[in-house]
Amino acid sequence: MQVQFALPDHKAPFLAESRICWLKAGQLGVRFVSFSRERQSKLQDWLSQKLEETLPELVADQFQKADGRSIPTSRDR
């Protein structure tokens, strides 16, 4: 199937041929089978940036839950 989606701060939509990998309770996962190298690179860059932004908070939250300490995150600032 063909999917189309947009990323924040990107003008042009992403269009890709894909295959459904899994279905579960109204959700599905897709695998891109045809995606331009330029679009793939932009998507990877965007995903890396989002991971870098959220991972420290997720890790801090896990430590906080594990030992009960209060660790400040960007949400606390």
Secondary structure, DSSP 8 states (H G I E B T S, - for coil): -EEEE--TT-SS-EEEEEEEEEEETTEEEEEEEE--HHHHHHHHHHHHHHHHHHHHHHHHHHHHHHH------GGG-
